[in-house]
Amino acid sequence: MTKTVIYLGHFYGTFFAKLLNTFNIKINLSFTKMEEPEDLYSETEEFRPQICIVGRRNVGKSSLLNKLIGQDYSKVSETPGTTVNPVEKEYKLLPHGPVLLVDTAGIEEEGELGEKKISQTIKILAQSDLILVVLDARTELHPKEIELFATIEKLDVNCIAAVNKIEFGINQKLLSELKELRITHFEVSCKENVGIEELKKKIIRSIPSKEIKFSIKELVNKQDTILIVIPERRQVSRAQLIFNQINLIKSCLEQEAIVILCRKDEMKLTLENLKAPPDLIITDSDSILTIIPEVPEKVKLTTFSLILSRNKSDLRLFLRGLEQIEKLQNGDKVIIYELCTNHLEEDEVSSIKIPELIEKYLNKKLNFIYAKDNNFPESLSEIKLIIQCIGCTKSKTEVRYKLNEAKLLDIPVVNYSLLISFLKGTMPRVIAPFKEALLEWKRLNISSYT
């Protein structure tokens, strides 16, 4: 039988064994100073940033890829449009480490084939961690390039412009346009191997660092008392459940907070036995409605799923997605999207609870489309809203990739936890601990639903 070792430091409470028994998992406890169990909290896959090389035809995208890796890998030709399908190359970019470079087709392609190429490029942009836009030093910005920069601006991705072919001179109007758009640029010549090393150094500095592990900084402070109400039901695997809860407890301990665990039916007694109210109570979405009446208004209260959502993405984006709820009309198409493959097909949260809550709130009938990665609709032109799961088994990077696809198509997105909290009437109480989310709620002036 596999044993998990948990190292506990500033820990307080008598209910931890009950949590473990709930999941029938044997835990070997060591009440010592907090240590980092090897690989227990690391991402399941090696972090390998994707760098997208994009631009018009014949500006030198393939040449730049070849110069960056120091070999003739991507086909180079004077004939525009040589790159038909994306060209991928894994490369160890020292001192950073492994990256994936992707050379794309020209952005001004025309016709049915051209549209297909552009569609491929958009998907690659959405899944990139850094974007290199290659420009011809001799020209001003083309309308397609201006459109490209506007598209990239929607994404939470660093962008660098590589002004290529400087051996022919540099159009000063181009540099002025880049300055006006606040685009960082480097002047290079792939033909004469000028400026490549400087560009490489900037690329390394611009690649996002390996994502931060589960964190509740700015939410929990030193010596805070955190009361965690153990969930009673779940839609995810036991292994993932215990993994997320241990991460939450571990993060509290790292902040030198005092952690107390109890069940929902023990919460009232637990609160009565405390000399002072806890600084934060964390519970699950199913229990929140019954717990709120027992919690003093001055005590901060939130859910496991909202904390996980904040770690995976930006709650402000999902709050903006809530605005779209009011605009939905009878028959509108709404995608309910499961990022995680471990969720059951008959998962009642996505197939029953969410549709019922929305239609009751709106008093309208909507056209719900259920999707996973293997059956996500190709055309999203008629989609009015995407509702996606938290991504409990996905990394922050994977969740961002999916959100970027929606951003590029200007489709509002909201996730399960925020939507259910809103439709259950627990907003803004449950987002009050998240300062940035509460400020966005007030800015949007969304009406509470009761």
Stockholm file with secondary structure:
# STOCKHOLM 1.0

chainA/1-450         MTKTVIYLGHFYGTFFAKLLNTFNIKINLSFTKMEEPEDLYSETEEFRPQICIVGRRNVGKSSLLNKLIGQDYSKVSETPGTTVNPVEKEYKLLPHGPVLLVDTAGIEEEGELGEKKISQTIKILAQSDLILVVLDARTELHPKEIELFATIEKLDVNCIAAVNKIEFGINQKLLSELKELRITHFEVSCKENVGIEELKKKIIRSIPSKEIKFSIKELVNKQDTILIVIPERRQVSRAQLIFNQINLIKSCLEQEAIVILCRKDEMKLTLENLKAPPDLIITDSDSILTIIPEVPEKVKLTTFSLILSRNKSDLRLFLRGLEQIEKLQNGDKVIIYELCTNHLEEDEVSSIKIPELIEKYLNKKLNFIYAKDNNFPESLSEIKLIIQCIGCTKSKTEVRYKLNEAKLLDIPVVNYSLLISFLKGTMPRVIAPFKEALLEWKRLNISSYT
#=GR chainA/1-450 SS CCCEEEECSSCCCSCHHHHHHHTTCCEEEECSSCCCCTTTTSCSSCCCCEEEEEESTTSSHHHHHHHHHTSCCSCCCSSTTCCCSCEEEEEEETTTEEEEEEECCCTTCCHHHHHHHHHHHHHHHHTCSEEEEEEETTSCCCHHHHHHHHHHHTSSCEEEEEEECGGGCCCHHHHHHHHHTTCEEEECBTTTTBSHHHHHHHHHHHSCCSCCCSCCTTTCCTTCEEEEEECSCCSSCHHHHHHHHHHHHHHHHHTTCEEEEEEGGGHHHHHHHSSSCCSEEEECTTTHHHHGGGSCTTSEEEEHHHHHHHHHSCHHHHHHHHGGGGGCCTTCEEEEECCCTTSCTTCHIIIIIHHHHHHHHHTCCCEEEEECGGGCCSCCTTEEEEEECCCTTSCHHHHHHHHHHHHHTTCCEEEHHHHHHHHTTCTTGGGTTCHHHHHHHHHHTCCCCC
#=GC SS_cons         CCCEEEECSSCCCSCHHHHHHHTTCCEEEECSSCCCCTTTTSCSSCCCCEEEEEESTTSSHHHHHHHHHTSCCSCCCSSTTCCCSCEEEEEEETTTEEEEEEECCCTTCCHHHHHHHHHHHHHHHHTCSEEEEEEETTSCCCHHHHHHHHHHHTSSCEEEEEEECGGGCCCHHHHHHHHHTTCEEEECBTTTTBSHHHHHHHHHHHSCCSCCCSCCTTTCCTTCEEEEEECSCCSSCHHHHHHHHHHHHHHHHHTTCEEEEEEGGGHHHHHHHSSSCCSEEEECTTTHHHHGGGSCTTSEEEEHHHHHHHHHSCHHHHHHHHGGGGGCCTTCEEEEECCCTTSCTTCHIIIIIHHHHHHHHHTCCCEEEEECGGGCCSCCTTEEEEEECCCTTSCHHHHHHHHHHHHHTTCCEEEHHHHHHHHTTCTTGGGTTCHHHHHHHHHHTCCCCC
//
